[in-house]
Amino acid sequence: MEQKYLIAMDGSGPSMVTAHYAAAMLPKEGSEIVLFLVEFDIPESFWDIYPEPETRLYKESMVEWAGRQSKSFASSLEMARKVFINAGFPEKAVTIKMQRRKTGITRDIVAESLDGYAAVFAGRKGFSNLSRLPVGSIARKLVSRIQNLPLVLVGDNPETRHVLIGFDDSHGSRRCLHLAADLFGGRDKQFHIRHVARSIGGFSGLSAEEAEGGSTAQAEQEYARKLKIEPALAQAAQLLQEKGVASENVDTGIIHGYVSRSLGLIDTAEREKWGTLLVGRRGLSRIQDFLIGRVGEKLVEMAREQTVWIIS
């Protein structure tokens, strides 16, 4: 069955990184690629220079700017199209869709995503001078507004061979397994299934007796959790193998010593230099997710080079 994928572009360097990443990760057969770009109506700098840039007084300047912008965007989209074709995608499977802004860039991307797409790819940042910000405003809005599709936010320089799957035996994490197997199972990818066993050991302010008692209770809790999660991890590995993933390409493990699941996953990915992380939008502990922020949203904030897949 053919699947259609939306690649959100804006002509920037990060959006070209997004195209390269998607071309490396998506199946070359059975994939329809749509390179989608929303053109700006008025450059933001015009609002700083002119009090009413939309008036006829400055219409000639805006028309000239819009013409240069369209040519630049068209050129970058064609470059992105060649990235997919050079990677082995059929020419007829890669199309370009460029439109004028209708209701806003984010809203236009969301509206387009409703047209039968299997996933949405976007860069963590686009055209921005705010290099210190961890993630761009459009990417942040997409995290909250694209709820029913996998959203892929591509990092600055993602490695593409290793796939880390955050696992807690929830419906969302099992969906991550199925999606990973369907998309990457037939190729030379390494799958790393990890469960983050959250620890309270990082909290301070306890007396020596309380700390000792807490350590004992924590050890017992971790042992009980291990007995419960290890069979689930084994079943997760078996699921991938049943879908055609070679056993030598799958490993499982439990990450200890983190209060935050997000931090445990991103630290592991950075240490091992794994480039792709898959997480469910919601796990088993929905109350905890609400209190400290959903795992996927926190990963997006912390990740730099890694690419985060948020699976609904």
C-alpha positions as CSV (number, residue, x, y, z in Angstrom):
1,M,0.0,0.0,0.0
2,E,1.4,3.4,-1.0
3,Q,1.9,5.9,1.8
4,K,2.1,9.7,1.3
5,Y,4.5,11.8,3.4
6,L,4.5,15.5,3.9
7,I,7.9,17.2,4.0
8,A,7.5,20.7,5.3
9,M,10.0,23.0,3.6
10,D,10.9,26.7,3.9
11,G,14.0,27.0,1.8
12,S,16.4,27.1,4.7
13,G,19.4,24.9,5.5
14,P,17.5,22.9,8.2
15,S,14.7,22.1,5.7
16,M,17.3,20.6,3.3
17,V,18.6,18.5,6.2
18,T,15.0,17.4,6.7
19,A,14.9,16.3,3.0
20,H,18.1,14.4,3.3
21,Y,17.0,12.6,6.5
22,A,13.6,11.6,5.0
23,A,15.3,10.3,1.9
24,A,17.5,8.1,4.0
25,M,14.8,6.8,6.3
26,L,11.7,6.3,4.2
27,P,11.1,3.3,1.9
28,K,11.9,4.1,-1.7
29,E,9.1,1.8,-3.0
30,G,5.6,2.6,-2.1
31,S,6.3,6.1,-0.8
32,E,4.8,9.3,-2.2
33,I,6.8,12.4,-1.3
34,V,5.2,15.8,-1.2
35,L,7.6,18.7,-0.7
36,F,5.3,21.4,0.7
37,L,6.2,25.1,1.1
38,V,4.1,28.0,2.3
39,E,5.3,31.4,0.8
40,F,5.3,34.4,3.1
41,D,3.1,37.4,2.0
42,I,5.3,40.1,3.5
43,P,8.8,39.8,4.9
44,E,8.9,40.5,8.6
45,S,11.6,43.1,8.2
46,F,9.1,45.3,6.2
47,W,7.0,45.7,9.4
48,D,10.1,47.1,11.1
49,I,11.0,49.6,8.3
50,Y,7.5,50.7,7.1
51,P,4.5,51.6,9.3
52,E,2.0,50.0,6.8
53,P,3.9,47.8,4.4
54,E,0.7,46.4,2.9
55,T,-0.3,49.8,1.4
56,R,0.1,50.7,-2.2
57,L,3.0,53.0,-1.4
58,Y,5.3,50.0,-0.9
59,K,3.5,47.6,-3.2
60,E,6.3,47.8,-5.8
61,S,8.9,46.9,-3.3
62,M,6.9,44.0,-2.0
63,V,6.2,42.6,-5.5
64,E,9.9,42.7,-6.3
65,W,10.7,40.9,-3.0
66,A,8.0,38.3,-3.6
67,G,9.4,37.6,-7.1
68,R,12.9,37.0,-5.7
69,Q,11.4,34.9,-2.9
70,S,9.4,32.7,-5.3
71,K,12.5,32.0,-7.4
72,S,14.6,31.1,-4.4
73,F,11.9,28.8,-3.0
74,A,11.4,27.1,-6.3
75,S,15.1,26.5,-6.6
76,S,15.4,25.0,-3.1
77,L,12.4,22.8,-3.7
78,E,13.9,21.4,-6.9
79,M,17.2,20.8,-5.0
80,A,15.2,18.8,-2.4
81,R,13.4,16.9,-5.1
82,K,16.8,15.8,-6.6
83,V,17.8,14.6,-3.1
84,F,15.0,12.1,-3.1
85,I,15.5,11.1,-6.8
86,N,19.3,10.6,-6.3
87,A,18.5,8.5,-3.2
88,G,16.5,6.1,-5.5
89,F,12.9,7.4,-5.2
90,P,11.0,7.2,-8.5
91,E,10.7,10.7,-10.2
92,K,6.9,10.4,-10.4
93,A,6.7,9.7,-6.6
94,V,8.3,13.1,-5.6
95,T,6.1,16.2,-6.2
96,I,6.4,19.9,-5.3
97,K,3.6,21.9,-3.8
98,M,4.1,25.6,-3.2
99,Q,1.3,27.9,-2.1
100,R,0.7,31.4,-0.8
101,R,0.1,31.7,2.9
102,K,-3.6,31.3,3.6
103,T,-4.2,31.4,7.4
104,G,-0.6,31.1,8.7
105,I,2.4,28.9,8.0
106,T,1.7,26.4,10.8
107,R,-2.0,26.3,10.2
108,D,-1.5,25.8,6.5
109,I,0.9,22.9,7.2
110,V,-1.6,21.3,9.6
111,A,-4.4,21.8,7.0
112,E,-2.3,20.1,4.3
113,S,-1.5,17.2,6.7
114,L,-5.1,16.2,6.8
115,D,-5.0,15.3,3.1
116,G,-4.3,11.6,3.6
117,Y,-0.7,11.8,4.8
118,A,1.0,9.0,6.8
119,A,3.5,11.3,8.6
120,V,4.8,14.9,8.6
121,F,8.5,15.8,8.5
122,A,9.8,19.2,9.5
123,G,13.0,20.8,10.7
124,R,13.4,21.8,14.3
125,K,14.3,25.2,13.1
126,G,13.9,27.2,9.9
127,F,14.9,30.7,8.9
128,S,15.8,32.3,12.2
129,N,18.5,34.4,13.8
130,L,17.6,33.1,17.2
131,S,20.2,30.4,17.2
132,R,20.1,30.1,21.0
133,L,16.5,28.9,21.0
134,P,16.3,25.0,21.3
135,V,13.5,24.7,18.8
136,G,11.7,27.1,16.4
137,S,8.3,28.5,16.9
138,I,6.7,26.6,14.0
139,A,8.1,23.2,15.1
140,R,6.8,23.9,18.6
141,K,3.4,24.7,17.3
142,L,3.3,21.6,15.2
143,V,4.0,19.4,18.2
144,S,0.8,20.6,19.9
145,R,-1.4,20.8,16.8
146,I,-0.6,17.6,14.8
147,Q,-2.2,15.0,17.1
148,N,-3.3,12.2,14.8
149,L,-0.2,11.6,12.7
150,P,3.4,10.8,13.4
151,L,5.3,14.0,13.6
152,V,9.1,13.9,12.7
153,L,11.2,16.8,13.9
154,V,14.6,16.5,12.3
155,G,17.7,17.5,14.2
156,D,20.7,19.4,13.1
157,N,22.8,16.5,11.9
158,P,21.0,13.2,12.5
159,E,22.7,9.8,12.1
160,T,20.4,7.5,10.2
161,R,21.4,3.9,11.0
162,H,20.5,3.6,14.6
163,V,16.9,3.7,15.9
164,L,16.2,4.2,19.6
165,I,12.6,3.2,20.7
166,G,11.4,4.5,24.0
167,F,9.4,1.6,25.5
168,D,7.0,1.4,28.5
169,D,4.7,-1.4,27.2
170,S,2.0,1.2,26.5
171,H,-0.2,1.2,23.4
172,G,1.9,4.2,22.1
173,S,5.2,2.5,22.5
174,R,3.9,-0.6,20.8
175,R,2.8,1.6,17.9
176,C,6.4,2.8,17.7
177,L,7.5,-0.8,17.3
178,H,5.1,-1.5,14.5
179,L,5.9,1.7,12.7
180,A,9.7,1.2,13.0
181,A,9.4,-2.3,11.7
182,D,7.2,-1.3,8.8
183,L,9.4,1.6,7.7
184,F,12.9,0.4,8.5
185,G,12.7,-3.4,8.9
186,G,13.9,-4.4,5.5
187,R,17.1,-2.3,5.6
188,D,20.4,-2.2,7.4
189,K,19.1,-0.4,10.6
190,Q,19.9,-1.2,14.2
191,F,17.0,-1.2,16.6
192,H,17.5,-0.3,20.3
193,I,14.5,-0.8,22.5
194,R,15.0,0.9,25.9
195,H,12.8,1.3,29.0
196,V,13.7,4.2,31.3
197,A,13.1,3.1,34.9
198,R,12.6,6.4,36.6
199,S,14.3,6.9,39.9
200,I,13.6,9.1,42.9
201,G,17.2,8.8,44.0
202,G,18.0,12.3,42.6
203,F,15.8,14.1,45.3
204,S,17.7,15.6,48.2
205,G,16.7,16.9,51.6
206,L,16.4,13.4,53.3
207,S,18.0,12.4,56.6
208,A,20.6,9.6,56.6
209,E,18.0,7.2,58.0
210,E,15.4,8.3,55.4
211,A,17.9,8.0,52.6
212,E,18.9,4.5,53.7
213,G,15.3,3.4,54.0
214,G,14.5,5.1,50.7
215,S,17.4,3.3,49.0
216,T,16.1,0.0,50.2
217,A,12.6,0.7,49.0
218,Q,13.9,2.0,45.7
219,A,16.0,-1.1,45.2
220,E,12.9,-3.3,45.8
221,Q,10.8,-1.2,43.5
222,E,13.4,-1.4,40.7
223,Y,13.7,-5.1,41.1
224,A,9.9,-5.5,40.9
225,R,9.8,-3.2,37.9
226,K,12.6,-5.3,36.2
227,L,10.7,-8.5,36.7
228,K,7.7,-6.9,35.0
229,I,9.3,-5.0,32.1
230,E,11.9,-7.6,31.0
231,P,9.3,-10.0,29.6
232,A,7.6,-7.1,27.8
233,L,11.0,-6.0,26.3
234,A,11.6,-9.6,25.1
235,Q,8.1,-9.6,23.5
236,A,8.9,-6.2,21.8
237,A,12.1,-7.7,20.3
238,Q,10.2,-10.7,19.1
239,L,7.6,-8.5,17.5
240,L,10.3,-6.8,15.4
241,Q,11.7,-10.2,14.4
242,E,8.3,-11.5,13.4
243,K,8.1,-8.4,11.1
244,G,11.3,-9.4,9.4
245,V,14.0,-7.6,11.4
246,A,17.1,-9.8,11.9
247,S,17.6,-10.8,15.5
248,E,21.2,-9.4,15.4
249,N,19.8,-6.0,14.6
250,V,17.7,-5.8,17.8
251,D,18.8,-5.2,21.4
252,T,16.9,-4.3,24.5
253,G,17.8,-2.7,27.8
254,I,16.7,-0.8,30.9
255,I,18.0,2.7,31.6
256,H,18.4,3.5,35.3
257,G,19.2,6.6,37.3
258,Y,17.0,9.2,35.7
259,V,14.0,11.1,37.2
260,S,12.9,12.0,33.7
261,R,12.3,9.5,30.9
262,S,13.1,12.2,28.3
263,L,16.5,12.9,29.8
264,G,17.3,9.2,30.1
265,L,16.5,8.7,26.4
266,I,18.4,11.7,25.1
267,D,21.4,11.1,27.2
268,T,21.6,7.5,25.9
269,A,21.2,8.6,22.3
270,E,23.9,11.3,22.6
271,R,26.3,9.0,24.4
272,E,25.8,6.1,21.9
273,K,25.6,8.6,18.9
274,W,22.2,7.2,17.8
275,G,20.3,9.6,15.5
276,T,16.7,8.6,15.6
277,L,14.3,8.4,18.6
278,L,10.8,7.1,18.5
279,V,8.4,7.8,21.4
280,G,4.6,7.6,21.9
281,R,2.8,10.9,22.4
282,R,1.5,9.5,25.7
283,G,2.7,6.6,27.8
284,L,1.2,4.6,30.7
285,S,1.6,7.4,33.3
286,R,-0.6,10.1,31.9
287,I,-0.9,12.0,35.1
288,Q,2.9,12.1,35.5
289,D,3.2,13.1,31.8
290,F,0.8,16.0,32.4
291,L,2.8,17.2,35.5
292,I,6.3,17.2,34.0
293,G,5.5,17.5,30.3
294,R,5.0,14.8,27.8
295,V,8.1,12.8,26.9
296,G,7.9,13.7,23.2
297,E,7.6,17.4,23.9
298,K,10.5,17.4,26.3
299,L,12.7,15.4,23.9
300,V,12.0,18.0,21.2
301,E,13.3,20.7,23.5
302,M,16.4,18.8,24.5
303,A,17.5,17.1,21.3
304,R,19.9,18.9,19.0
305,E,21.4,16.6,16.5
306,Q,18.9,13.7,17.0
307,T,15.6,13.4,15.2
308,V,12.5,12.8,17.3
309,W,9.5,10.9,16.0
310,I,6.3,11.6,18.1
311,I,3.9,8.8,17.4
312,S,0.2,9.4,18.2
